[in-house]
Amino acid sequence: MVSNGMQKQGLVFLIFCLCTLVLRLFYITNVNGPFVYADEFGYWAHAAHMTGNTWAGVMDGMGWYGFGYSFLLAPSFLLSNDMAVIYKAAVIFNVVLSVEIYGLAYLVSNRVFSALTVFQRGMIALVATSFSTYIFYSYVTMCETLLTFLIWLVFYDIMLIEENSTWWNCFLLGIALGFAYMVHNRMLSMMLAAAFCMILFVVQRKVNGWNFMAFGAGLVLMFILNAMLKTYFCDLIENNGVINALGVSVEMGSANSMGGQAQKILGLLSLDGLKQFVLNIAGQIWECLSATYLLFGCGMVYAVYKIWQCVIDKKGAGKYLFPVLAMLLSIAMTGVFCYQYVMEGTSGKIRMDPLFYGRYNACFVGIFILFGVGLLAEERRFHWRSYLTIAAIYIGLSAGMFMRLGNTDDKYLNVISAIGIHIFHWLGEFSVWKCTVIALLGCGIIVGLCCFKRFGCLGLYAGMIVLMFLFSTTALHCMRTTIRGENDYTMQYKPLFDYLNENTEKDEIVYITANGKPAFDLQSRLVDKPVVVMWGENLDAIKGEAYAVIRGEELENIPVSDFEICLECEEFLVLRLN
């Protein structure tokens, strides 16, 4: 017979799972383009190749993207040849992952805040997993939702290992870390943090030699598999039989390669490189504090205090040490690999977000929101010294960011890299001081409500609801201005996509004289038909009849005369080459 306590926990878990679903499904009906960012295309291209399609023809010069997430996207191709259906299926899978993320956060909350009530622990987990970046990325097919799931999974597994290690959960930890690296190499930060914790557990005799070997075996196995599969996928792109038969060569770019990353590391050896590295770290901390209304700082203080307390009491500190190490390493690695990014955007304005690049750290931030809100729930009193110190540091970082950014008239904010602070951009033009004032005001309201005891726990719940409202509002507005904008932009070319889909057969090659986004958009809509980039001056090399998409201004200069204009759509023409 199930106890009342278990029934209560199950009911609380179910209620908050439904809340998670609502936040993730609220906007899915408006994803009708679909739209595909360049980063997304990298993951989708691997998935397409896994299912027998050929997308390599538009990938010349494209940076390398990990293929771990592609394994989860690939089954979507079995459902339909309509990319809108395929994309929504992938988003629904993200929703499932989001519910699982909440489940893991709930388990973590139960272990960290065991003195709180079941409802409080469940709500803390809900707030932590309702972080604006978590919500936004569940609606797009970048790998962040999967990475977030893996981070929480590794975090929970480390807690289990510290409590009672077995060869099985140590082996699974190695597998999870290796797969996370397969998804994105920036997860090296999490891998190093977890490895440090495992070595510490061995020293503390919480993990024996056999279990540590099981951990190492899982990790090595995944690295070998990653190396083999990467060689296979690179060969599939650069030595694709269909593309090579046309006399077209494809070579992957160096943007995400080991050589490209090595160049950035060498840049640190210069005084200017070291200066930019330090400034970038400061910018990232500023963004994390802004996006969480300073709760990131509260969570970090809580974790560091608990580590110190565990050291004094000679207790296990792994559950606090792992997230702190992983976050600090993530910030440091982002400082190394992102400070040299070219900042000029397509509009001619300069991107300001590389100065406080938030995307790579966002997956870890939810853990510190959980710690920060848990601190407020446990103590229910105003730790004025800690809070004022965090606020003072934040104001100092804001002053530095203001001086570094200067005049923002010639700059723009790329929302995808700084989702957490998008609400500040929404309220008029972007301003560092506006971010600062709103973040401090929001922090004051949230902390004040959580510490207000006159009506029992109502103040605490009100504070968490306000925080969740701010997170969800930011995410949903961000989606309206990005997903809707990208959908509207892409939908103007729908007649072109529909015409080619209706008038071509499976595996029939279509040519386009533009690369980058136009080529990515066309290929992602012609799912089972290879699209090949071929410059206008080379169109005479095409053998036999074929469709070619060119820009209108290229028509007079193409080296072919026997063609028919089948469709005019915006700036593009669809030609039938005879």
C-alpha positions in Angstrom: 0.0 0.0 0.0 1.3 3.4 -1.0 1.9 5.7 2.0 0.2 9.2 2.2 3.7 10.8 2.0 4.4 9.0 -1.3 1.0 9.9 -2.7 1.6 13.6 -1.7 5.0 13.6 -3.4 3.5 12.0 -6.5 0.7 14.6 -6.7 3.1 17.5 -6.2 5.4 16.1 -8.9 2.4 15.6 -11.3 1.2 19.2 -10.8 4.6 20.8 -11.4 5.2 18.5 -14.4 1.9 19.9 -15.9 3.2 23.4 -15.3 6.4 22.5 -17.1 4.4 21.2 -20.1 2.3 24.3 -20.3 5.3 26.6 -20.5 6.8 24.4 -23.2 3.7 23.9 -25.3 2.3 27.4 -25.0 3.9 28.6 -28.2 4.4 25.4 -30.3 1.4 26.2 -32.5 3.1 29.3 -33.7 6.2 27.4 -34.9 4.9 27.0 -38.5 7.9 28.0 -40.7 9.8 26.2 -39.6 13.0 28.3 -39.2 16.4 26.8 -39.0 19.4 28.7 -37.6 22.8 28.0 -38.9 23.7 26.1 -35.7 20.5 24.0 -36.0 21.3 23.1 -39.6 24.6 21.5 -38.5 22.7 19.1 -36.2 19.9 18.5 -38.7 22.4 17.8 -41.5 24.0 14.9 -39.5 20.5 13.6 -38.8 19.6 13.7 -42.5 22.7 11.8 -43.4 21.8 9.2 -40.7 18.5 8.6 -42.4 19.9 8.2 -46.0 19.4 11.8 -47.2 22.1 13.9 -48.8 22.6 17.4 -47.4 26.3 17.8 -47.9 25.9 19.9 -51.1 25.3 23.1 -49.0 27.9 22.5 -46.3 31.1 23.7 -48.0 33.0 25.9 -45.5 30.5 25.2 -42.7 32.0 24.8 -39.3 31.9 21.4 -37.6 28.9 20.6 -35.3 28.7 17.7 -32.9 26.4 14.8 -33.9 25.2 13.6 -30.5 22.0 15.6 -30.7 21.5 14.4 -34.2 20.8 10.8 -33.0 17.7 12.2 -31.3 16.7 14.3 -34.3 17.0 11.4 -36.8 13.8 9.5 -35.9 11.8 12.6 -36.8 12.7 12.0 -40.5 10.8 8.8 -40.4 7.5 10.6 -39.7 7.3 12.9 -42.8 9.1 14.6 -45.6 7.6 17.9 -44.5 10.1 19.8 -42.5 7.4 21.7 -40.5 6.1 18.3 -39.2 9.7 17.0 -38.6 10.6 20.2 -36.7 7.6 20.1 -34.5 8.2 16.4 -33.7 11.7 17.4 -32.5 10.3 20.2 -30.4 7.9 17.8 -28.8 10.8 15.6 -28.0 12.4 18.6 -26.3 9.3 19.0 -24.3 9.7 15.4 -23.0 13.3 16.2 -22.2 12.2 19.3 -20.3 9.8 17.2 -18.1 12.7 14.8 -17.4 14.9 17.8 -16.5 12.2 18.9 -14.0 12.2 15.3 -12.6 15.9 15.4 -12.1 15.8 18.8 -10.5 13.1 17.6 -8.2 15.2 14.7 -7.1 18.2 17.0 -6.5 15.9 19.4 -4.6 14.7 16.6 -2.3 18.3 15.7 -1.4 19.7 19.2 -1.0 16.7 20.8 0.9 15.4 17.8 2.8 14.2 20.1 5.7 11.7 21.8 3.5 8.2 20.6 2.7 7.4 18.4 -0.4 5.6 21.3 -2.0 8.4 23.8 -1.4 11.0 21.4 -2.8 8.8 20.8 -5.9 8.2 24.5 -6.5 11.9 25.3 -6.1 12.7 22.7 -8.8 10.0 24.2 -11.0 11.4 27.8 -10.6 14.9 26.5 -11.4 13.8 24.7 -14.5 11.7 27.6 -15.7 14.7 29.7 -16.3 14.1 31.8 -19.5 16.9 30.2 -21.5 15.6 26.7 -20.6 12.1 27.6 -21.9 13.3 29.3 -25.1 15.7 26.5 -26.2 13.0 23.9 -25.7 11.2 25.5 -28.7 14.2 25.3 -31.0 16.4 22.5 -32.2 19.7 23.6 -30.9 21.4 21.1 -28.5 20.9 23.2 -25.3 17.9 21.2 -24.0 19.7 17.9 -24.3 22.8 19.4 -22.7 20.7 20.7 -19.8 19.3 17.3 -19.3 22.7 15.7 -19.3 24.1 18.3 -16.8 21.3 17.6 -14.4 21.7 13.8 -15.0 25.4 14.0 -14.2 24.8 16.2 -11.2 22.3 13.7 -9.8 24.5 10.7 -10.6 27.4 12.3 -8.7 25.2 12.8 -5.7 24.3 9.1 -5.8 27.9 8.1 -6.2 28.9 10.2 -3.2 26.2 8.6 -1.1 26.7 5.0 -2.3 28.9 4.3 -5.3 28.3 1.2 -7.5 30.2 0.1 -10.6 27.0 0.6 -12.6 26.4 4.3 -11.7 30.1 5.1 -12.1 30.1 3.5 -15.5 26.9 5.4 -16.5 28.6 8.6 -15.3 31.4 8.0 -17.8 28.9 7.2 -20.6 26.9 10.3 -19.9 30.0 12.6 -19.8 31.3 11.1 -23.1 27.9 11.5 -24.7 27.7 15.1 -23.5 31.1 15.8 -25.2 29.7 14.1 -28.4 26.8 16.5 -28.3 29.1 19.6 -27.8 32.8 19.9 -27.0 32.1 22.7 -24.6 31.0 20.0 -22.2 34.7 19.5 -21.5 34.1 21.8 -18.5 31.6 19.4 -17.0 33.8 16.4 -17.8 36.8 18.0 -16.0 34.6 18.9 -13.0 33.2 15.4 -12.7 36.6 13.8 -13.1 37.9 16.0 -10.3 35.0 14.9 -8.0 35.6 11.3 -8.9 39.3 11.5 -8.0 38.3 13.3 -4.7 35.9 10.4 -4.0 38.7 7.9 -4.5 40.9 9.9 -2.1 38.1 10.0 0.4 37.5 6.2 -0.1 33.9 6.8 -1.2 34.7 5.2 -4.6 36.9 2.1 -4.8 39.4 1.3 -7.6 37.1 -1.0 -9.5 34.3 1.6 -9.6 36.7 4.3 -10.7 37.9 2.0 -13.5 34.3 1.5 -14.5 34.0 5.3 -14.7 37.1 5.5 -16.8 36.0 2.6 -19.1 32.7 4.3 -19.9 34.4 7.6 -20.7 37.1 6.0 -22.8 34.5 3.9 -24.7 32.6 7.0 -25.6 35.7 8.9 -26.7 36.7 6.0 -29.0 33.1 5.9 -30.4 33.1 9.7 -30.9 36.4 9.6 -32.8 35.2 6.8 -35.1 31.8 8.4 -35.8 33.4 11.8 -36.4 35.7 10.3 -39.0 32.7 8.6 -40.6 30.5 11.7 -40.7 33.3 13.9 -42.0 33.9 11.4 -44.8 30.2 11.4 -45.5 30.3 15.1 -46.0 33.6 15.8 -47.7 33.7 12.6 -49.8 30.0 12.2 -50.6 29.6 10.1 -53.7 26.5 12.0 -54.9 28.2 15.4 -54.6 31.6 14.4 -55.9 30.0 12.9 -59.0 28.9 16.4 -59.9 32.5 17.7 -59.8 31.7 19.7 -56.6 34.0 19.6 -53.7 33.0 20.1 -50.1 35.4 21.0 -47.3 34.4 21.6 -43.7 35.4 25.0 -42.2 37.8 25.4 -39.4 35.5 27.5 -37.1 34.8 24.6 -34.6 37.9 22.5 -35.3 40.8 21.7 -32.9 43.1 23.9 -35.0 40.7 26.9 -34.8 40.4 26.5 -31.1 44.2 26.2 -30.7 44.6 29.6 -32.4 42.3 31.1 -29.8 44.3 29.6 -26.9 47.5 31.0 -28.4 45.9 34.4 -28.5 46.0 34.4 -24.7 49.7 34.6 -24.8 49.5 38.3 -25.8 48.8 41.1 -23.4 45.7 42.1 -25.3 44.4 38.6 -25.5 44.8 38.1 -21.7 43.0 41.5 -21.1 40.1 40.4 -23.4 39.9 37.1 -21.6 39.6 38.8 -18.2 37.0 41.2 -19.5 35.0 38.4 -21.1 34.9 36.5 -17.8 33.6 39.7 -16.0 31.0 40.1 -18.8 29.8 36.6 -18.4 29.4 36.9 -14.7 27.5 40.2 -15.2 25.1 38.4 -17.7 24.5 35.5 -15.3 23.6 37.9 -12.5 21.4 40.1 -14.7 19.5 37.1 -16.2 18.7 35.7 -12.8 18.0 38.9 -10.8 21.2 38.2 -8.9 20.0 34.8 -7.7 23.0 33.3 -9.5 25.2 35.1 -7.0 23.1 33.9 -4.1 23.3 30.3 -5.4 27.1 30.5 -5.8 27.5 31.9 -2.3 25.3 29.1 -0.9 27.3 26.4 -2.7 30.7 27.8 -1.6 29.4 28.2 2.0 28.2 24.6 2.0 31.5 23.4 0.6 33.4 25.2 3.4 30.9 23.8 6.0 31.4 20.2 4.6 35.2 20.6 4.8 35.0 21.7 8.4 32.6 18.9 9.3 34.5 16.4 7.2 31.4 15.5 5.2 31.0 14.9 1.5 30.9 18.2 -0.5 30.6 16.7 -4.0 27.0 17.8 -4.6 28.1 21.4 -4.1 31.6 21.2 -5.5 30.7 19.7 -8.9 28.3 22.6 -10.1 30.7 25.2 -8.8 33.7 23.7 -10.6 31.7 23.1 -13.8 30.4 26.6 -13.9 33.8 28.2 -13.3 35.4 26.0 -15.9 32.6 26.8 -18.4 33.1 30.6 -17.8 36.8 30.2 -18.2 36.5 28.1 -21.4 34.0 30.5 -22.9 36.4 33.4 -22.1 39.1 31.6 -24.1 37.0 30.5 -27.1 34.5 33.3 -27.5 36.4 36.6 -27.0 37.9 36.5 -30.5 34.6 36.1 -32.3 34.0 38.6 -35.1 31.5 41.0 -33.8 30.2 42.6 -37.0 26.7 41.5 -37.9 24.9 41.2 -41.2 23.2 44.6 -40.6 26.6 46.4 -40.5 26.1 47.0 -36.8 28.4 45.4 -34.2 27.2 42.5 -32.1 27.6 43.3 -28.4 26.7 39.9 -27.0 30.2 38.4 -27.4 31.2 40.7 -24.6 28.9 38.8 -22.2 28.2 35.6 -24.1 25.6 33.8 -22.0 24.6 30.9 -24.1 27.4 28.5 -23.2 26.9 29.0 -19.4 23.1 29.0 -19.4 22.7 25.2 -19.1 24.4 25.3 -15.7 22.6 28.4 -14.3 19.5 26.5 -13.3 21.4 24.7 -10.6 22.4 28.0 -9.0 18.9 29.3 -9.2 17.8 26.2 -7.3 20.5 26.9 -4.7 19.6 30.6 -4.5 15.9 30.1 -4.1 16.5 27.2 -1.7 18.7 29.5 0.4 15.8 31.9 0.7 13.3 29.1 1.5 15.6 27.6 4.1 16.6 30.7 6.0 13.6 33.0 5.5 15.7 36.0 6.7 17.6 38.8 5.1 21.4 38.0 5.0 22.1 41.7 4.4 25.9 41.4 4.3 25.8 38.7 1.6 23.1 40.3 -0.5 24.7 43.8 -0.3 28.1 42.3 -1.3 26.6 40.6 -4.3 24.8 43.8 -5.2 28.0 45.8 -4.9 29.9 43.4 -7.1 27.1 43.5 -9.6 27.1 47.3 -9.7 30.9 47.3 -10.2 30.6 44.9 -13.1 27.8 47.0 -14.6 30.0 50.1 -14.4 32.8 48.2 -16.2 30.4 46.8 -18.8 29.0 50.3 -19.4 32.5 51.7 -20.0 33.4 48.8 -22.3 30.2 49.0 -24.4 30.2 52.8 -24.7 27.7 54.1 -27.2 25.3 51.3 -28.3 23.8 53.1 -31.3 26.1 51.2 -33.7 25.6 47.9 -31.8 22.9 45.3 -31.6 22.0 42.4 -29.3 21.9 38.9 -30.7 19.1 37.5 -28.7 20.1 33.9 -29.1 23.3 34.5 -27.1 21.7 36.5 -24.3 18.1 35.3 -23.9 18.1 35.9 -20.1 18.4 39.6 -20.5 16.1 40.0 -23.5 13.3 41.5 -21.4 15.6 44.5 -20.8 16.0 44.9 -24.5 12.2 44.6 -25.0 11.6 47.6 -22.6 13.1 50.1 -25.2 16.6 50.2 -26.5 19.3 48.1 -24.8 21.1 49.8 -21.9 23.5 48.4 -19.3 22.1 50.7 -16.7 18.6 49.7 -17.5 19.6 46.0 -17.0 21.2 46.9 -13.7 18.3 48.8 -12.3 15.7 46.2 -13.4 17.8 43.3 -12.0 18.4 45.0 -8.7 14.7 46.0 -8.4 13.6 42.5 -9.3 16.1 41.0 -6.8 14.8 43.3 -4.1 11.2 42.4 -4.7 11.9 38.6 -4.9 14.1 38.6 -1.8 11.7 40.8 0.1 8.7 38.6 -0.6 10.6 35.4 0.2 11.8 36.8 3.6 8.3 38.2 4.5 7.0 35.9 7.2 3.8 37.6 8.5 1.6 35.3 6.4 3.6 32.1 6.8 5.0 30.8 3.6 2.7 32.9 1.3 5.5 35.4 0.9 7.9 32.7 -0.2 5.5 31.3 -2.7 4.7 34.8 -4.0 8.5 35.5 -4.5 8.9 32.3 -6.5 5.8 33.0 -8.6 7.2 36.5 -9.4 10.5 35.0 -10.4 8.8 32.4 -12.6 6.6 35.0 -14.2 9.7 37.1 -15.1 11.5 34.1 -16.5 8.6 32.9 -18.6 7.7 36.4 -19.8 11.3 36.9 -21.0 11.3 33.6 -22.8 7.9 34.0 -24.5 8.7 37.5 -25.6 12.0 36.4 -26.9 10.2 33.7 -28.9 7.7 36.2 -30.4 10.5 38.4 -31.6 12.8 35.6 -32.9 10.7 32.6 -33.9 7.9 34.7 -35.3 10.3 36.9 -37.2 12.2 34.0 -38.6 9.0 32.2 -39.5 7.7 35.3 -41.3 11.0 35.8 -43.2 11.1 32.1 -44.3 7.4 31.9 -45.2 7.8 34.5 -47.9 9.7 31.9 -49.8 7.1 29.1 -49.3 5.8 29.3 -52.9 9.4 28.5 -54.0 9.7 25.6 -51.7 6.3 24.2 -52.6 6.9 24.5 -56.3 10.2 22.5 -56.1 8.7 19.9 -53.8 5.8 19.4 -56.2 7.9 19.3 -59.4 10.8 17.2 -58.3 11.2 13.5 -57.4 13.0 12.0 -54.4 16.8 12.3 -54.8 16.5 14.7 -57.7 19.3 17.3 -57.4 18.4 21.0 -57.2 21.0 23.7 -57.6 21.3 27.1 -55.9 23.7 30.0 -56.6 23.7 31.3 -53.1 25.3 29.8 -50.0 24.6 30.2 -46.3 21.1 30.8 -45.0 19.3 30.7 -48.4 21.0 27.3 -49.2 20.2 26.0 -45.7 16.6 27.1 -45.9 16.2 25.4 -49.3 17.8 22.2 -48.3 15.8 21.9 -45.1 12.6 22.3 -47.0 13.5 19.9 -49.8 14.2 17.2 -47.3 14.8 14.2 -49.5 16.2 16.1 -52.5 19.9 17.0 -52.5 20.6 20.8 -52.9 24.0 21.7 -54.3 25.6 25.2 -54.2 27.0 26.0 -57.6 28.0 29.6 -58.5 26.2 31.2 -61.4 29.2 31.2 -63.7 29.4 27.4 -63.4 25.9 26.6 -64.3 26.9 25.4 -67.8 28.7 22.5 -66.1 25.3 21.0 -65.2 24.5 17.9 -67.3 21.0 17.3 -68.4 17.8 18.9 -67.2 17.7 20.3 -63.7 16.2 23.1 -61.6 18.3 26.0 -60.4 17.5 28.8 -58.0 19.3 32.0 -58.8 19.0 35.6 -57.7 17.1 37.8 -60.2 20.1 40.1 -60.8 22.2 37.1 -61.9 19.9 36.2 -64.8 21.8 38.3 -67.5 25.2 36.8 -66.5 24.5 33.1 -66.3 26.4 31.1 -69.0 23.4 29.1 -70.2 20.8 30.1 -72.8 18.4 27.1 -72.9 16.3 27.6 -69.8 12.8 28.4 -68.7 11.8 30.7 -65.9 9.3 28.6 -63.9 8.7 30.9 -60.9 9.6 34.3 -59.5 9.6 34.5 -55.7 10.9 37.6 -54.0 14.5 38.1 -55.1 14.9 34.5 -56.4 14.0 32.9 -59.7 13.5 29.2 -60.3 14.9 28.1 -63.7 14.4 24.9 -65.5 17.7 24.2 -67.3 17.2 22.2 -70.5 
